[in-house]
């Protein structure tokens, strides 16, 4: 009887392992495996900012190229205008210098396709990993080499070109400016307190805040900010700590 029980247990374990392996193999891959992600303000490329050396390299305004400091060249990314939920797929170009405050530099075409509000160029940059399948109803996928507009004539580009008011963009233009700088989310309140104290000690920031998101998430952040100048100053002040992924989050 004892041996029968042992055999039954062994058989059960073998069956369980086989079932688990089958489930893993058959797991649908139509999902986004976690890659780099950041929410923040983007900088729209123009010849003006190149001449002023705000960026160190040029972007063809007709392409879907972006500059992004944390991602390798030719990485595919989903770029989302968070204020209107429009998305498209772009490609990371060559390494370029640009201010730390911005999470990416976008071509003029990308800004126009997303109806980006130049006063609040609030976007999410999401890495598309090679072994994942990107599925999004509102995302437009473009092939860089098959760009139909690549030979189209382009007028002189200026960042002010995007200030023209369009009917379809009125909603985003009227969006209230209110953002926070998210330093990080922590499992324990004590850890969040330690981070807050560190910020006060080694930076110019003296008023970091902690918000309980859930029982296992405590957010350390700065703000809220009602104008871009104070937001950018605090962002730059906290950058001295060289955190991996500081984000700008819309504050409701």
Helices and strands as residue ranges (DSSP letters): H 2-25, E 37-44, H 47-51, E 65-67, E 76-81, E 86-92, E 102-106, H 108-113, E 122-127, E 139-140, G 144-146, G 159-163, G 167-169, H 170-173, E 179-186, H 189-202, E 209-214, E 217-225, H 228-238, G 239-241, E 247-250
